[in-house]
Amino acid sequence: MASEMDRDPRHHTQNMQAGLQDIMDHLREDIEKVDEPQLKAMFETAAEVLGGLKKAFSDYEKKNESAWR
């Protein structure tokens, strides 16, 4: 049986946001470690895309968008 915390959507959205932020940070750290411009651009693009997904989880949590109301 799921615990009360497991049933709380905020618990899950906050975990997802934290995980996405960790990946974004890792991508941006690795930009400094590689020399290939295309790979640097790929890492930055991936971090930006994940940032949008992180914002979507935040919007869901805060009911900022009409789709989440």
N, C-alpha and C positions, 0 to 999 in steps of 0.2 A: 504494500500500500504506500502511495506517495505521501511524503510528509507535507506539512503546511507550507514550508518554504518551497518545496518542489512544485506546488500548485500556484505559487505566486509568479505571475508573468514577469514582474520586475527582476526577480532573481535571475531568470534566464536571459532577459535582455541585457542586464548589467554584466553577466558573465560573457555574453557574446561581444559586447562592446569592449570589454577588457582584452579578450582574445584578439579581436581585430586590431586594437591599439598596439598590442605586443608585436603582431606581424608587421604593422605599418612602421613601427620603430626599427624593427630588424631590417626591413627593406631599405629604409633611409640610412641606417648605419652601414649597410653593405654598399651603398652608392660610393662611399669614400674608399672602399676596399678594392674596387675593380677599375680597370683602365678603359674598358670598351664603352664608347659613348652610347651605343645602342642598348647595351645592358643597363647602363645608368638610367636611360630614358624609360626602359621597361620597368625597372624597379620603382621609379618615381610615379609612373602611370599606375602601376599596381597599387601603390600606397594611396594615391588619390581615389581610385575606385573603391578601395576598402574604406576610405574615409567617408565616401558617400553611403556605403552600406551601414557603417557605424552610425551615421546621422539618421538613417532610416529607422534603426532600432531605437534611437533616442526619441525620434518623433513619435514612434509607436508608443513608447513608454509614457511620453508627456501628452499624447493625444493631440499633437500640434497640427496634424494634417486631417483634412476632412475624411479621408479614407479610413482613418483609425478611430473615428468617433462612432 
